[in-house]
Amino acid sequence: MNLVSDPWIPVTAADGLPTIISLLNVFTKGALYPDLSVKPYERVALMRLFTCIAHAALDGPNNFEEWENSVKLLAEKVPSYLSKWKDYFELYHPSTPFLQIAGLNPKSPRNPVSKMDFDIANGNSTTFFDNESISDDVRKIPDDELALLLLTYQCYSLGGGLGVTEWNGTATKQVGNMDAPCSDDSMIHCFIGGGNLLDTIVLNLPVRDDLNKHYSGFDYGKPVWEMYPTSPDPDSPEAENASRTYMGRLVSLSRWIKLIPGEYEMLFGEGFKYPKFPDFPREITSSVRRVKQGKKEEKSFLMPYSPEKALWRDLQSVIIVKDDYQEGGPLCLRRLRGDKDFDLIIDGFARYQQKFLDASEGIYHIPGRMLTDRGREYYEKGIDFAEKRDWRLKGAVKQYYKILNVQADLSGKASGIFWTLLESQKDLLFTIAGSTGNRTVVEGLEKEWHDIVFKTAINAYQMCCENHSARALQAFAIGWRVLTGFEIKDKEDHNVSID
């Protein structure tokens, strides 16, 4: 199977139905497909591959003027570029298999290729009701799916225990292995969404002027297939290019892997080590926030994804462009001009130590004015108000069950209900953030938001705390005061806004 010409990339067709296309068709017919049809972490891996190919085929773009012609030039230049390097995109090539080490030898038993699937129950990961994954038979994964698994695993593989292999006399370790570049600290990855797949690729294609600033002091590099490592030496020019340059890291070799054709098994172990932020510039799709730690100096950290916190609750910290390229939101935001609205795709991959927990994708229509300090301030105020009400809600639920002397804590459940219900109203926050500056209008919208938050907290409280007995009613009333600051007689007064 050759990834250049054979279909393997899941997309959504114009009629809304899913299909798969080849790598070549992504660039020559990408305008016909609205979007990818993949999991969040697969989107990240594919977008990195597309970005790398686009840069290499264009030998740029160097600046904004060149970038504006990218859509037309990609369709012209990518076919000849991929034709030149097509052997490196052959999944089972005898000497240059795609993202694999042909000379890899076993030092431990083979592993099923399903080890690369984060949704399959094996090793440290658990997926309930996945009967196929726990059977004695090796899971049979078609080559088109296997190609995507391999690409994604090289980007997201978690450290810890791996198989043991040997390459040219160098054996890998079973434990203590490092993470792949995209999974560090459960970082989120962000993209601007375009009208079709090709537009999305171009909108997220950075120019050299920005990359030179973002990777100041580090080399631009080449795609890994243009300088493919021929030895395990970590100090070789090929290994340095793969792990310590912008282009080399886009499609990584974080694991040494060799697929066994037709047997759905593989050899795999730790590959080249990829330095992390802040020792290496952050990934261009990540976001970085500075936070004070007590009386100590501020510390920069990658914005993470947590299953307990919906992605939209941190947008004010993502939609920001700073002079320091190692802070603020993703590099693609620098592509935006004026105050035009845009779609932002945020992909999250949550982990706990060396275990995959969850993945999520959010697509948000962002008002252009939210890129301004005032727009973000409006949005952040709305989130802060909701978080304070959430804090009071959890306190109210805890107080309710304490009064009843019941060993149960439904405060987390109440909080989850609160944010789930509130998410359906979040467009009002975007309206506030995109307001033109008329303070009277903004204050009216803010009051509307406060009322919605208040009512939502009441609904969540009532769903978790019943009041059908005298004792339960007493506990309900005490919790009510914690939640609202009012006596129970004000229970029906939903028109008041709480500050």
C-alpha positions as CSV (number, residue, x, y, z in Angstrom):
1,M,0.0,0.0,0.0
2,N,1.3,3.4,-0.9
3,L,-0.1,6.4,1.1
4,V,0.4,8.8,-1.9
5,S,-1.9,7.0,-4.3
6,D,-4.0,4.6,-2.2
7,P,-7.0,5.9,-0.2
8,W,-6.6,5.9,3.6
9,I,-7.5,9.4,4.9
10,P,-11.1,9.6,6.3
11,V,-12.9,12.6,5.1
12,T,-16.5,13.9,4.8
13,A,-17.7,14.1,1.2
14,A,-19.9,17.0,-0.1
15,D,-23.0,14.9,0.4
16,G,-22.1,14.5,4.1
17,L,-21.2,10.8,3.8
18,P,-17.8,9.5,5.0
19,T,-15.2,8.3,2.6
20,I,-11.4,7.8,2.3
21,I,-9.0,9.5,-0.1
22,S,-5.3,9.3,-0.9
23,L,-2.7,11.8,0.2
24,L,-2.4,13.1,-3.4
25,N,-6.1,13.8,-3.5
26,V,-5.9,15.8,-0.3
27,F,-3.9,18.4,-2.2
28,T,-5.4,18.1,-5.7
29,K,-9.1,17.6,-4.8
30,G,-9.2,18.8,-1.2
31,A,-11.5,21.6,-2.1
32,L,-14.3,19.0,-2.7
33,Y,-14.3,17.7,0.8
34,P,-15.6,19.9,3.7
35,D,-13.4,18.3,6.4
36,L,-11.6,15.3,7.8
37,S,-13.8,12.6,9.5
38,V,-11.4,11.5,12.2
39,K,-10.8,11.4,16.0
40,P,-9.2,14.5,17.6
41,Y,-5.7,13.1,17.9
42,E,-5.9,11.7,14.3
43,R,-6.7,15.2,13.1
44,V,-3.6,16.6,14.8
45,A,-1.4,13.9,13.3
46,L,-2.8,14.4,9.8
47,M,-2.6,18.1,9.9
48,R,1.1,17.9,10.9
49,L,1.7,15.6,7.9
50,F,-0.2,17.9,5.5
51,T,1.7,20.9,6.8
52,C,5.1,19.2,6.4
53,I,4.3,18.2,2.8
54,A,3.0,21.7,1.9
55,H,6.1,23.4,3.3
56,A,8.4,21.0,1.4
57,A,6.5,21.2,-1.9
58,L,6.3,25.0,-1.8
59,D,9.7,25.5,-0.3
60,G,7.8,28.1,1.8
61,P,5.7,30.1,2.0
62,N,8.2,32.7,3.2
63,N,5.9,35.6,3.9
64,F,2.2,36.6,3.8
65,E,2.3,37.5,0.1
66,E,3.5,34.0,-0.9
67,W,1.0,32.4,1.5
68,E,-1.9,34.1,-0.3
69,N,-1.1,32.1,-3.4
70,S,-0.7,28.8,-1.6
71,V,-4.0,27.1,-2.6
72,K,-3.2,27.3,-6.3
73,L,0.5,26.4,-5.9
74,L,-0.2,23.3,-3.8
75,A,-2.3,21.7,-6.4
76,E,0.5,22.4,-8.9
77,K,3.6,21.4,-6.9
78,V,2.6,18.7,-4.5
79,P,2.0,15.9,-7.1
80,S,5.6,16.1,-8.4
81,Y,7.0,16.4,-4.9
82,L,5.1,13.3,-3.7
83,S,6.1,11.4,-6.8
84,K,9.8,12.1,-6.0
85,W,9.5,10.7,-2.4
86,K,6.8,8.1,-2.9
87,D,9.0,5.1,-1.9
88,Y,9.0,6.6,1.7
89,F,5.2,6.4,1.7
90,E,5.1,2.7,0.9
91,L,3.7,1.0,4.0
92,Y,5.7,-2.2,3.5
93,H,8.7,-1.0,1.4
94,P,11.6,-3.4,1.9
95,S,14.1,-0.7,2.8
96,T,12.1,2.5,3.4
97,P,8.7,1.6,4.9
98,F,6.6,4.5,6.0
99,L,7.7,5.7,9.4
100,Q,9.4,2.4,10.2
101,I,12.8,0.9,10.6
102,A,13.4,-1.8,8.0
103,G,16.4,-3.3,9.9
104,L,14.6,-3.7,13.3
105,N,15.1,-7.0,15.0
106,P,13.1,-8.5,17.9
107,K,14.4,-8.7,21.4
108,S,11.0,-9.5,22.9
109,P,7.9,-11.2,21.6
110,R,6.0,-9.4,18.8
111,N,3.1,-7.1,19.7
112,P,-0.3,-6.8,18.0
113,V,-0.7,-3.7,15.9
114,S,-3.7,-2.9,18.0
115,K,-1.2,-1.6,20.6
116,M,-1.2,1.6,18.5
117,D,-4.9,2.1,18.9
118,F,-5.7,4.2,21.9
119,D,-9.4,3.1,21.8
120,I,-8.5,-0.6,22.2
121,A,-8.3,-2.3,25.6
122,N,-4.7,-3.6,25.9
123,G,-1.7,-2.7,28.0
124,N,-2.4,0.3,30.2
125,S,-5.6,1.4,28.3
126,T,-9.1,0.2,29.0
127,T,-12.1,0.4,26.7
128,F,-15.2,-1.2,28.1
129,F,-17.2,-3.7,26.0
130,D,-14.4,-4.0,23.5
131,N,-14.8,-7.8,23.2
132,E,-12.6,-8.1,20.1
133,S,-9.6,-6.6,21.9
134,I,-9.7,-9.2,24.7
135,S,-10.0,-12.3,22.5
136,D,-7.1,-14.6,21.9
137,D,-7.1,-13.7,18.2
138,V,-5.0,-10.9,16.8
139,R,-7.2,-8.0,15.8
140,K,-7.2,-7.7,12.0
141,I,-6.8,-4.1,11.0
142,P,-6.9,-3.2,7.3
143,D,-3.9,-1.4,5.8
144,D,-5.7,1.9,5.3
145,E,-6.6,2.0,9.0
146,L,-3.2,0.8,10.0
147,A,-1.5,3.6,8.1
148,L,-3.5,6.2,10.1
149,L,-2.8,4.3,13.4
150,L,0.9,4.3,12.7
151,L,1.1,8.0,11.9
152,T,-1.0,8.9,14.9
153,Y,1.0,6.7,17.3
154,Q,4.3,8.2,16.2
155,C,2.9,11.6,17.2
156,Y,1.1,10.6,20.5
157,S,2.7,7.5,21.9
158,L,3.0,7.7,25.7
159,G,6.1,6.9,27.6
160,G,6.6,4.1,30.1
161,G,6.8,0.5,29.2
162,L,7.4,-0.6,25.6
163,G,8.6,-3.6,23.7
164,V,12.3,-4.3,23.3
165,T,13.9,-4.2,19.9
166,E,17.4,-4.0,18.4
167,W,18.7,-1.9,15.5
168,N,22.3,-2.2,14.3
169,G,23.4,-3.5,17.7
170,T,21.5,-0.9,19.8
171,A,18.7,-2.3,22.0
172,T,15.8,-0.3,23.2
173,K,14.7,-0.1,26.9
174,Q,11.5,-1.7,28.2
175,V,10.8,1.0,30.7
176,G,11.6,4.7,31.2
177,N,10.7,5.7,27.6
178,M,9.8,9.3,26.7
179,D,6.6,10.7,25.3
180,A,6.0,11.5,21.6
181,P,5.9,15.2,20.7
182,C,2.1,15.8,20.8
183,S,1.1,14.1,24.1
184,D,3.2,16.1,26.5
185,D,1.2,17.4,29.5
186,S,-2.1,16.6,27.7
187,M,-1.6,19.7,25.6
188,I,-4.4,21.0,23.4
189,H,-3.9,21.5,19.7
190,C,-5.7,24.3,17.8
191,F,-6.5,24.9,14.2
192,I,-8.5,27.4,12.2
193,G,-11.3,25.8,10.2
194,G,-11.7,26.6,6.6
195,G,-14.6,26.1,4.1
196,N,-13.0,22.9,2.9
197,L,-10.1,20.6,3.7
198,L,-7.6,22.4,1.4
199,D,-8.6,25.8,2.8
200,T,-8.1,24.4,6.3
201,I,-4.6,23.2,5.4
202,V,-3.6,26.6,4.0
203,L,-5.1,28.6,6.9
204,N,-2.9,26.7,9.3
205,L,0.3,26.8,7.1
206,P,2.7,29.2,8.9
207,V,5.1,31.4,7.0
208,R,8.9,31.3,7.4
209,D,8.9,34.8,8.9
210,D,6.9,33.6,11.8
211,L,8.7,30.3,12.1
212,N,12.1,32.0,12.3
213,K,10.8,33.9,15.3
214,H,9.0,30.9,16.9
215,Y,12.1,28.6,16.5
216,S,14.7,31.2,17.1
217,G,18.0,29.5,17.7
218,F,16.8,26.2,16.2
219,D,17.0,24.9,12.6
220,Y,14.1,24.8,10.2
221,G,15.1,21.3,9.1
222,K,13.7,18.9,6.5
223,P,10.9,16.3,6.4
224,V,12.1,13.1,8.1
225,W,11.8,11.2,4.8
226,E,14.3,13.6,3.1
227,M,16.9,12.8,5.8
228,Y,15.8,9.4,7.0
229,P,17.9,7.9,9.8
230,T,20.1,5.0,8.7
231,S,21.4,4.2,12.2
232,P,20.3,4.5,15.8
233,D,23.0,7.1,16.6
234,P,21.1,9.9,18.4
235,D,23.8,12.4,17.5
236,S,23.7,11.7,13.7
237,P,22.6,14.6,11.5
238,E,19.5,12.5,10.5
239,A,18.5,12.0,14.1
240,E,19.2,15.6,15.0
241,N,17.0,16.7,12.1
242,A,14.2,14.3,13.1
243,S,14.1,15.3,16.7
244,R,15.4,18.9,17.0
245,T,14.1,20.8,13.9
246,Y,10.7,22.2,13.0
247,M,10.2,20.1,9.9
248,G,11.7,16.9,11.2
249,R,9.4,16.9,14.3
250,L,6.2,17.4,12.3
251,V,6.2,13.7,11.3
252,S,8.1,12.0,14.1
253,L,9.9,8.8,14.7
254,S,9.3,8.6,18.4
255,R,9.1,4.9,18.2
256,W,11.1,2.4,16.2
257,I,8.5,0.2,14.6
258,K,8.4,-2.6,12.0
259,L,5.1,-3.9,10.8
260,I,4.9,-7.6,9.9
261,P,3.0,-7.8,6.6
262,G,-0.2,-9.9,6.7
263,E,0.3,-10.9,10.3
264,Y,-1.2,-7.9,12.1
265,E,1.8,-7.8,14.4
266,M,4.8,-5.5,14.8
267,L,8.1,-5.0,16.5
268,F,8.2,-1.7,18.4
269,G,10.3,0.1,21.0
270,E,11.4,3.6,21.9
271,G,12.7,5.6,19.0
272,F,14.5,9.0,19.0
273,K,14.1,11.3,22.0
274,Y,12.1,14.5,21.4
275,P,12.9,17.4,23.8
276,K,10.0,19.0,25.4
277,F,8.9,22.6,26.1
278,P,10.4,24.7,27.5
279,D,13.7,23.1,26.6
280,F,12.5,23.2,23.0
281,P,10.0,25.6,21.4
282,R,6.4,24.7,21.9
283,E,4.4,23.0,19.2
284,I,2.9,25.6,16.8
285,T,-0.6,24.3,17.5
286,S,-0.3,24.5,21.3
287,S,-1.2,27.3,23.7
288,V,0.9,28.5,26.6
289,R,-0.3,30.4,29.7
290,R,1.8,32.1,32.4
291,V,0.6,31.6,36.0
292,K,1.9,32.9,39.3
293,Q,2.7,30.1,41.8
294,G,2.2,31.7,45.2
295,K,4.9,34.4,45.8
296,K,7.2,32.8,43.2
297,E,7.8,34.1,39.7
298,E,5.3,33.3,37.0
299,K,5.7,30.0,35.2
300,S,4.7,29.1,31.7
301,F,2.8,25.9,31.1
302,L,1.1,24.2,28.1
303,M,-2.7,24.6,28.2
304,P,-4.0,21.0,28.9
305,Y,-7.2,19.2,28.1
306,S,-9.1,17.7,31.1
307,P,-12.2,15.6,30.7
308,E,-13.6,17.4,33.7
309,K,-13.4,20.8,32.0
310,A,-15.0,21.5,28.6
311,L,-12.7,23.2,26.1
312,W,-14.9,26.3,25.7
313,R,-14.3,27.3,29.4
314,D,-10.6,28.2,28.6
315,L,-11.0,30.0,25.3
316,Q,-10.0,33.3,26.7
317,S,-6.5,31.9,27.3
318,V,-6.3,30.4,23.8
319,I,-7.5,33.2,21.7
320,I,-4.5,35.5,22.3
321,V,-1.5,36.6,20.3
322,K,1.5,37.9,22.2
323,D,4.8,39.4,21.1
324,D,6.6,36.5,22.7
325,Y,6.2,33.6,20.4
326,Q,6.5,31.1,23.3
327,E,3.4,32.5,25.0
328,G,-0.2,32.8,24.0
329,G,-2.3,30.9,21.5
330,P,-1.4,28.8,18.4
331,L,0.7,30.2,15.6
332,C,-2.2,30.1,13.2
333,L,-3.9,33.1,14.9
334,R,-1.2,35.3,13.5
335,R,-2.7,34.5,10.1
336,L,-5.9,36.4,10.9
337,R,-6.4,39.9,9.5
338,G,-8.9,42.5,10.7
339,D,-11.8,41.6,13.0
340,K,-13.4,38.9,10.8
341,D,-15.1,36.0,12.6
342,F,-13.5,32.6,12.3
343,D,-13.9,28.9,13.3
344,L,-11.5,27.5,15.8
345,I,-11.0,23.7,16.2
346,I,-9.5,22.6,19.5
347,D,-8.4,19.0,19.9
348,G,-7.8,17.5,23.4
349,F,-6.0,14.3,24.4
350,A,-6.1,13.6,28.1
351,R,-3.8,11.3,29.9
352,Y,-3.0,10.2,33.4
353,Q,0.7,9.4,33.8
354,Q,1.2,6.8,31.0
355,K,-2.5,6.0,30.4
356,F,-4.8,7.5,27.8
357,L,-8.0,8.7,29.4
358,D,-10.1,10.6,26.8
359,A,-10.1,12.7,23.7
360,S,-12.4,15.6,22.7
361,E,-12.8,18.1,19.9
362,G,-14.6,21.4,20.0
363,I,-15.4,23.6,17.0
364,Y,-16.3,27.2,18.0
365,H,-17.3,30.2,15.8
366,I,-15.2,33.0,17.3
367,P,-16.1,36.7,16.8
368,G,-13.1,38.5,15.5
369,R,-13.4,41.1,18.3
370,M,-12.6,38.4,20.8
371,L,-9.0,38.7,19.6
372,T,-8.9,42.1,21.3
373,D,-8.2,42.6,25.0
374,R,-11.7,43.9,25.6
375,G,-13.4,41.0,23.9
376,R,-11.4,38.5,25.9
377,E,-12.1,40.4,29.1
378,Y,-15.8,40.2,28.5
379,Y,-15.6,36.5,27.8
380,E,-13.4,35.8,30.8
381,K,-15.7,37.8,33.1
382,G,-18.6,35.6,32.0
383,I,-16.6,32.4,32.7
384,D,-15.5,33.7,36.1
385,F,-19.1,34.5,37.0
386,A,-20.1,30.9,36.1
387,E,-17.2,29.3,38.0
388,K,-18.1,31.2,41.1
389,R,-21.7,30.1,40.9
390,D,-20.4,26.5,40.3
391,W,-18.3,26.8,43.5
392,R,-21.4,27.8,45.5
393,L,-23.4,25.0,43.9
394,K,-20.9,22.4,45.0
395,G,-20.9,23.9,48.5
396,A,-24.7,23.8,48.6
397,V,-24.9,20.2,47.6
398,K,-22.2,19.2,50.1
399,Q,-24.1,21.1,52.8
400,Y,-27.4,19.4,51.9
401,Y,-26.0,15.9,52.4
402,K,-24.1,16.9,55.5
403,I,-27.3,18.1,57.1
404,L,-28.9,14.8,56.1
405,N,-25.9,12.9,57.6
406,V,-25.7,10.9,54.3
407,Q,-22.3,9.6,53.2
408,A,-22.6,10.8,49.7
409,D,-21.1,13.5,47.7
410,L,-23.0,14.5,44.6
411,S,-21.3,17.9,44.3
412,G,-19.3,16.7,41.3
413,K,-22.4,15.4,39.6
414,A,-24.2,18.7,40.2
415,S,-21.2,20.6,38.8
416,G,-21.2,18.3,35.7
417,I,-24.9,18.9,35.2
418,F,-24.4,22.7,35.6
419,W,-21.7,22.9,33.0
420,T,-23.5,20.6,30.5
421,L,-26.7,22.6,30.7
422,L,-24.7,25.9,30.5
423,E,-22.8,24.8,27.4
424,S,-26.0,25.1,25.3
425,Q,-26.1,28.8,26.2
426,K,-22.4,29.6,25.5
427,D,-23.2,31.5,22.3
428,L,-24.4,34.3,24.4
429,L,-20.9,34.7,25.8
430,F,-19.6,34.9,22.2
431,T,-22.1,37.6,21.5
432,I,-20.9,39.6,24.5
433,A,-17.3,39.1,23.5
434,G,-18.0,40.3,20.0
435,S,-20.0,43.4,21.1
436,T,-19.0,46.6,19.5
437,G,-18.4,48.5,22.7
438,N,-21.8,50.1,23.6
439,R,-21.6,49.6,27.3
440,T,-25.4,49.7,27.8
441,V,-25.8,46.9,25.4
442,V,-23.0,44.9,27.0
443,E,-24.4,45.4,30.5
444,G,-27.8,44.1,29.3
445,L,-26.3,41.0,27.7
446,E,-24.2,40.4,30.8
447,K,-27.3,40.5,33.0
448,E,-29.0,38.0,30.7
449,W,-25.9,35.7,31.1
450,H,-26.0,36.1,34.9
451,D,-29.7,35.1,35.0
452,I,-29.0,32.1,32.8
453,V,-26.1,31.0,35.1
454,F,-28.3,31.5,38.2
455,K,-31.2,29.5,36.8
456,T,-28.9,26.7,35.6
457,A,-27.3,26.4,39.0
458,I,-30.8,26.1,40.5
459,N,-31.8,23.4,38.1
460,A,-28.6,21.4,38.8
461,Y,-29.2,21.8,42.6
462,Q,-32.8,20.6,42.3
463,M,-31.7,17.6,40.2
464,C,-29.3,16.4,42.9
465,C,-31.2,17.4,46.1
466,E,-34.8,16.3,46.6
467,N,-37.1,18.0,49.2
468,H,-40.0,15.6,49.6
469,S,-39.7,15.0,53.3
470,A,-39.6,17.5,56.2
471,R,-35.9,16.7,57.0
472,A,-34.9,16.9,53.3
473,L,-36.8,20.2,53.0
474,Q,-34.8,21.6,55.9
475,A,-31.5,20.4,54.3
476,F,-32.7,21.8,50.9
477,A,-33.3,25.2,52.4
478,I,-29.9,25.4,54.1
479,G,-28.2,24.4,50.9
480,W,-30.4,26.9,49.0
481,R,-29.0,29.7,51.1
482,V,-25.4,28.6,50.3
483,L,-26.2,28.5,46.6
484,T,-28.2,31.8,46.2
485,G,-27.6,33.9,49.3
486,F,-31.4,34.1,49.7
487,E,-34.0,32.4,51.9
488,I,-36.1,29.6,50.5
489,K,-39.0,32.0,49.9
490,D,-37.0,33.5,47.0
491,K,-36.8,30.1,45.3
492,E,-39.1,31.1,42.4
493,D,-37.6,34.5,41.8
494,H,-35.5,33.6,38.8
495,N,-35.4,37.1,37.4
496,V,-32.9,38.4,39.9
497,S,-29.2,38.6,38.9
498,I,-26.7,37.7,41.6
499,D,-23.4,39.6,41.7
